[in-house]
Amino acid sequence: MMADAARPQVPHPLQRSVQARSLADRLPYLTLEARRIALTTLAGLHGRRRAGPGESFWQFRAFAQGEAAQRIDWRRSSRDDQLFVREREWEAAHTLWIWIDASPSMQFRSAAALAEKLDHAAILGLALADLLVRGGERVGLWGMGPPVSGGNVIDQLAMQWLAHHGLAEQEMPLDKPLSRHHEMVLVSDFLNPLPPWQQQIKRWGQQGGRGHLLRIIDPVEAAFPYRGQSELVSPDSDVRLEIGDAGTFRTLYRARMHDHDAGLEAACTSQNWSWLKHHTDRPLPSGLLALAGRIIRSASSMPANLSAEGF
């Protein structure tokens, strides 16, 4: 969105292919920062541990590149020309999926923000994956490849994300079934229309999947601080909307954003999903800690339908 002299820079559609190609140049920074944020957060995080039936032997499966060598079952592997690992019951059933929104609206950044919304989303998503894999989870990027459970998870997932960047640029995640006992983390600004999100969350919830929404918000999107005669410009096209006096429009805008948030939160609550926000003028470690904490509480059968106004 844009207004008067404070107008932020939003890429023209013809520039987006150039920006998409530059993602490869940004990945070293994003992965390095994700690793730093994960290590910063690790000390304040209590991992989720499982015992009992979930630790019982389930099956042998093929060893995947990047997994720790100590997971190999050498006795089983000696009978074949392939390496196998002993998979536990819970491991066979559970995977946590992450979807990082890279659509055009995520490239927005105001002067008050620390970085673009896309940078915050990517760093938080990759750092979360690192924390969860350290805790014994299997984590994957939704629709972009198999989950990983060891090795350098940040680099592995970053390369998957780069290879499927066109898919990530879509405004909605792939509409495919979310298996029972699987978990979804959606990292987005959620600025596209509310009904598709409500329908998608309901479908996945009814399929038995659990989930968490992390809404990335630029501070000017929350406050709408503009003044004077202004216009809004779509980041997805050249569409412009003259809104007149920004101060007068602000009340309507904030009411609409409140209703949008309320709709997302209600959709999450109805399926026992969690919902929280991260503002891009605030530190990343606190956001990662809050999100990881929600996932841990969800796994411990604690209520997941709590809301966080922002961190």
C-alpha positions in Angstrom: 0.0 0.0 0.0 1.2 3.5 -0.6 0.4 7.0 0.5 1.7 10.6 0.1 5.4 11.2 0.6 5.9 8.2 2.9 5.1 5.9 -0.1 7.2 2.7 0.2 8.7 1.0 -2.8 6.6 -1.7 -4.3 8.1 -3.6 -7.3 6.5 -3.2 -10.7 5.3 -6.6 -12.1 8.1 -6.5 -14.8 10.7 -6.3 -12.0 9.5 -9.4 -10.1 11.3 -11.9 -12.4 14.5 -10.1 -11.6 13.8 -10.1 -7.9 12.9 -13.8 -8.0 16.3 -14.6 -9.6 18.0 -12.6 -6.9 16.6 -15.0 -4.3 19.7 -17.1 -4.8 21.8 -14.2 -3.9 19.8 -13.6 -0.7 19.8 -17.2 0.5 23.2 -17.1 2.1 22.1 -14.2 4.3 18.7 -15.8 5.1 20.2 -19.1 6.0 23.0 -17.6 8.1 20.5 -15.4 9.9 18.1 -18.4 10.4 20.9 -20.4 11.9 21.9 -17.5 14.2 18.3 -17.0 15.4 17.8 -20.7 16.0 20.9 -20.9 18.2 19.9 -17.7 20.0 16.5 -19.2 20.8 17.6 -22.7 21.6 18.7 -21.8 25.1 15.2 -20.6 26.0 13.3 -23.5 24.5 12.3 -26.7 26.3 12.0 -29.4 23.6 9.0 -31.7 23.4 9.8 -35.2 24.4 7.8 -38.3 23.8 7.8 -41.6 25.7 5.7 -44.7 25.8 3.9 -46.3 22.7 5.3 -43.6 20.4 8.8 -44.9 21.1 7.9 -48.5 20.0 9.5 -50.0 16.9 7.3 -49.4 13.8 9.2 -50.3 10.7 12.5 -50.2 8.8 12.8 -47.5 6.2 15.5 -46.5 3.8 18.2 -44.2 5.1 17.9 -40.7 3.7 20.9 -38.5 2.8 21.6 -36.0 5.5 20.4 -38.2 8.5 22.8 -38.9 11.3 24.8 -42.1 10.7 24.1 -43.4 14.2 20.4 -43.9 13.1 21.5 -46.7 10.7 20.5 -50.2 11.7 23.5 -52.1 10.6 22.1 -55.6 11.3 19.1 -55.0 8.9 21.3 -53.1 6.4 23.7 -56.1 6.2 21.0 -58.2 4.6 20.6 -55.9 1.6 22.5 -53.5 -0.6 20.7 -50.5 1.0 21.0 -48.7 4.4 18.0 -48.8 6.7 17.0 -47.0 9.8 14.8 -48.3 12.6 11.7 -46.0 12.6 9.6 -45.6 15.7 5.8 -45.6 15.7 5.5 -41.9 16.3 8.1 -41.0 13.6 6.2 -43.0 11.0 3.0 -41.1 11.8 4.1 -37.5 12.3 5.6 -34.8 10.1 5.5 -31.0 10.6 5.1 -29.0 7.4 6.0 -25.3 6.9 4.6 -23.0 4.2 6.5 -19.7 3.7 4.5 -17.2 1.7 6.7 -15.5 -1.0 3.9 -13.8 -2.9 4.4 -10.1 -4.0 2.8 -8.5 -1.0 5.5 -10.1 1.2 8.1 -7.9 -0.5 6.7 -4.9 1.4 8.8 -2.9 3.8 8.3 0.4 5.4 11.0 2.6 6.9 9.9 1.5 10.4 10.6 -2.2 9.6 13.8 -4.1 10.2 13.5 -6.0 6.9 10.9 -7.1 4.3 8.1 -9.3 5.5 9.5 -12.0 3.2 12.9 -12.0 5.0 11.2 -12.3 8.4 9.0 -15.1 7.1 11.9 -17.1 5.6 14.2 -16.6 8.6 11.5 -17.6 11.1 10.4 -20.6 9.0 13.9 -22.0 8.4 15.0 -21.4 12.0 11.9 -23.1 13.3 12.7 -26.1 11.1 16.2 -26.2 12.6 14.9 -26.2 16.2 12.4 -28.9 15.5 14.8 -31.2 13.8 17.2 -30.8 16.7 14.3 -32.0 18.8 13.9 -35.2 16.8 11.1 -34.0 14.4 10.8 -34.5 10.7 10.1 -31.2 8.9 9.4 -30.4 5.3 8.3 -27.5 3.1 4.7 -28.0 2.0 4.5 -29.3 -1.5 8.2 -28.8 -2.2 9.8 -32.2 -1.4 10.3 -34.9 1.3 10.7 -34.0 4.9 14.2 -34.0 6.5 15.2 -35.3 9.8 18.9 -34.6 10.1 21.9 -33.0 8.6 22.0 -29.3 7.7 18.2 -28.8 7.6 18.4 -25.1 7.0 20.4 -25.5 3.8 18.4 -28.5 2.6 15.1 -26.6 3.0 16.5 -23.4 1.6 17.5 -25.2 -1.6 14.1 -26.8 -1.8 12.5 -23.4 -1.4 14.7 -21.9 -4.1 13.9 -24.8 -6.5 10.1 -24.3 -6.0 10.1 -20.5 -5.7 7.4 -20.2 -8.3 5.1 -22.3 -6.1 6.0 -20.2 -3.1 4.9 -17.0 -4.9 1.3 -18.2 -5.0 -1.0 -16.5 -2.5 -2.3 -19.8 -1.1 -0.5 -23.1 -0.2 -1.2 -26.2 -2.3 -4.7 -27.5 -1.6 -3.9 -31.2 -0.9 -4.8 -33.4 2.1 -3.0 -32.8 5.4 -2.6 -36.3 6.8 -4.0 -37.1 10.2 -1.4 -36.4 13.0 0.6 -34.2 10.7 1.1 -30.5 11.6 1.1 -27.4 9.4 2.8 -24.0 10.1 1.7 -21.2 7.7 3.9 -18.1 7.7 2.2 -15.3 5.7 0.8 -11.8 5.9 -2.6 -13.4 5.1 -3.7 -10.3 3.2 -5.6 -12.1 0.4 -9.4 -12.6 0.9 -10.5 -14.3 4.1 -12.9 -17.0 2.8 -10.3 -19.1 1.1 -8.2 -19.2 4.3 -11.3 -20.1 6.4 -12.2 -22.9 4.0 -8.6 -24.3 3.8 -8.2 -24.3 7.6 -11.5 -26.1 8.0 -10.6 -28.8 5.4 -7.3 -29.5 7.0 -8.7 -29.5 10.5 -11.5 -31.9 9.5 -8.9 -34.2 8.0 -7.2 -34.4 11.5 -4.3 -32.2 10.8 -3.1 -29.6 13.4 -1.8 -26.2 12.5 -0.4 -22.8 13.4 -0.8 -19.5 11.7 2.0 -16.9 12.0 0.9 -13.6 10.5 3.8 -11.3 9.4 2.8 -7.6 9.7 4.7 -4.5 8.8 4.2 -1.7 11.4 2.5 0.7 8.9 0.1 -2.1 7.9 -1.0 -2.2 11.6 -1.1 1.6 12.2 -1.8 3.1 8.8 0.0 6.3 9.8 -0.4 8.2 6.5 -1.8 11.7 6.1 -3.1 13.8 3.4 -4.5 12.9 0.0 -3.4 9.3 -0.7 -3.8 6.3 -2.9 -3.4 2.6 -2.5 -1.4 0.6 -5.0 -1.7 -3.2 -5.4 1.6 -5.1 -5.2 0.2 -7.7 -7.6 -0.7 -5.3 -10.4 -0.9 -1.6 -11.5 -4.3 -1.2 -9.9 -4.6 2.1 -7.9 -7.3 3.2 -5.5 -7.8 6.9 -4.7 -8.8 7.0 -1.0 -8.9 10.7 -0.4 -7.8 11.9 3.0 -5.8 9.1 4.7 -6.8 10.2 8.2 -10.5 9.8 7.4 -9.8 6.4 5.7 -7.7 5.2 8.7 -10.8 4.3 10.8 -12.3 2.3 8.1 -9.0 0.6 7.4 -8.4 -0.4 11.0 -11.9 -1.8 11.4 -11.5 -3.9 8.2 -8.1 -5.2 9.5 -9.6 -6.0 12.9 -12.4 -8.0 11.2 -9.9 -9.8 9.0 -7.8 -10.8 12.0 -11.0 -11.9 13.9 -12.0 -14.1 11.0 -8.6 -15.8 10.8 -8.6 -16.3 14.6 -12.1 -17.8 14.6 -11.2 -20.2 11.8 -8.2 -21.4 13.9 -10.1 -21.6 17.1 -12.8 -23.8 15.4 -10.2 -26.4 14.5 -8.1 -26.0 17.6 -5.3 -24.4 15.7 -3.1 -21.7 17.1 -2.8 -18.1 15.8 -0.2 -15.4 16.5 1.4 -12.3 14.9 4.9 -11.1 14.3 5.6 -7.4 13.6 8.6 -6.7 11.4 9.9 -3.9 13.6 10.4 -6.4 16.5 13.2 -8.9 17.2 13.1 -12.3 15.4 14.2 -14.5 18.4 11.1 -13.5 20.4 8.9 -14.5 17.4 10.6 -17.8 17.0 10.4 -18.6 20.7 6.6 -17.9 20.8 5.9 -20.0 17.7 8.0 -22.9 18.8 6.3 -22.7 22.2 2.9 -23.0 20.6 4.0 -26.1 18.7 5.4 -27.7 21.9 2.2 -27.0 23.9 0.2 -28.4 21.0 2.2 -31.7 21.1 1.7 -31.9 24.9 -2.1 -31.7 24.4 -2.4 -28.3 25.9 -4.9 -25.9 24.4 -3.6 -24.6 21.0 -6.4 -22.1 20.3 -4.7 -19.2 22.2 -4.1 -15.9 20.5 -1.1 -13.5 20.7 -1.7 -9.9 19.7 1.9 -9.5 18.6 5.4 -9.9 19.7 
